[in-house]
Amino acid sequence: MANMPHSHMQAASEPSLDLDHIEQMKRFVGFTEKDASILKKLRPVAAKHATAVVNTFYTRLSGFAHLEKIIGGAGSSVERLKRTQEEYLVQLFDGEYGRDYFVRRWRIGQIHNKIGLEPDWYLGGYSLYRQLLLPILLDVFDNKPKKVQRAMAAIDKILTLDSELAIGSYIDAVMASLRDINVSKTEIEKKVADYGHFIDLVADGDLTPRLAIEGDDGLAQLGNNLNVMTERLAEMARSINSASNAMRHTLSSVHKAVADQSSGAAQQAAAVNETTSTLVEIRTTSSQTLEKASELGKSAERTREVGDRGLDMVEENIAGMQSIRNRVEGIAASILALSKQTQQIGEITGVVAGLAQHSKMLALNASIEAAKAGDSGKGFAVVAAEVKDLAEQSEESTAQVQKILTEIQHATDRAVMATEEGVKDVDQGVILMSRTGEVVRDLKDVIHQSVLSSQQIVAAVRQEAVGIDQVSMAMNEINSVTGQFVEATQKTSVASEDLNHLAITLQDMVARFRI
């Protein structure tokens, strides 16, 4: 083990620390350039929180009256001491830990001795700083236990170096003050030798021995202080060992919990992947359903249009049938009028036929009378013969006209009957077309409802597709988060392993001390 600094100090003021000895001290506590780099990176954090940490530090001190008395007797204000403490705290994270740093820390021990602050109190101050810095680091390195572990290890090492320097400085100052004590040189040398041997044992890691104190002089007070210092170091070592054991136990539980979480997360990820695949299939089916529903909607719309056109055509047919009925009724009326006129013509023809018959009889009588008259009646006989001929022709013509009129009458009767049947057929057609119109209207209503239903189906399928897309997006996000969680648990597992190694390292360091 490296010698404590007091064996290399001058009793006056300037320490004679050489670089080799500084490196030995660093090597003993395991302080490396990596630790220095970690502390330097934390300097902005320390500067940011220095005031709050120091305020809490002095709030703790205010609970101890004798410490306030020491501060008051130091000839400085609390605010000035706070600023000095803030500078001291930030300097812990300077990143440069050469001879200048060690000399500054050495002088702090001299100041503590000068104002009467005993080692057991400022050793407790180092522990208090550690307690105050830990929550800050946990907040800065949230969910990154490995970084917290490295940072706290670096802080523990630099605080250990600071405490060694402060204690060495205190011891050196006390040793220097022994020269002024009015005791014999032999007794001083003996006590100094005893104290030196005791200090060497402590420096070698043996914290079990204690000095036998006699009297109440300065040497006795020094011995008491050394005993208290050693006891505090032993308590610190025991606390570190206990904390390391607790850390290892906790890390074992954490590691098991992380393993369980990782397994559960992996199962969840598999389930999410399977669900996502199922959603993709459902989305494909939904798309096909939407396509079919859209086609159904279009077909229903076309059917509705055809139904509308069919209803229009039925109504047009009904109107056309009504028009035909009206025309047929008009034709029937015309035929009836024609039949009446034909009858009148027949009557007139009968009169003409009677006149022709009468003229024929008159002509016959005239011929007879002309024959009786002889030659004087020849001219009259000729006229009578011509009248007879004309009468016969008229009779024949009227007979023909009568025949034609009879045929016309028969045809008219048939036409009237036909038009009456036509009117009946048209009426029946109107009734049938009206019924057809009602059926088409009902069909139109049904088709309209089908169109509305198909539109609702299309809307529902679209909404379902949107819902499936949203669920799919949510499952993708869950899948992503689950993947991140799995990755985080793996990192946490690695970090817990690293912390476990750190706990083992701390236990190994504490094992160097016999307590």
Buried (B, 14 or more C-beta within 10 A) or exposed (E): EBBBBBBBBEEEEEBEBEEEBBEEBBEBBBBEEEBBEBBBEBBEBBEEBBBEBBEBBBEBBEEEEEBBEBBEEBEEEEEEBBBBBBEBBBBBBBBEBEEEBBBBBBBBBBBBBEEEBBBBBBBBBBBBBEEBBBEBBBEBBEEBBBBBBBBBBBBBBBBBBBBBBBBBBBBBBBBBBBEEEEEEEEEBEEBBEBBBEBBBBBBBBBBEEBBEBEEEBBBBBBBBBBBBBBBBBBBBBBEBBEBBEEBBEBBEEBBEBBEEBBEBBBEBBEEBEEBBEEBEEBBEEBEEBBEEBBEBBEEBBEBBEEBBEBBEBBBEBBEBBBEBBEEBBEBBEEBBEBBEEBBEBBEEBBEBBEBBBEBBEBBBEBBEEBEEEEEEBEEBBEBBBEBBEBBBEBBEBBEEBBEBBEEBBEBBEEBBEBBEEBBEBBBEBBEEBBEBBEEBBEBBEEBBEBBEEBBEBBEEBBEBBEEBEEBBEEBEEBBEBBEEBBEBBEBBBEBBBBBBEBBEBBBEBBEEBEB
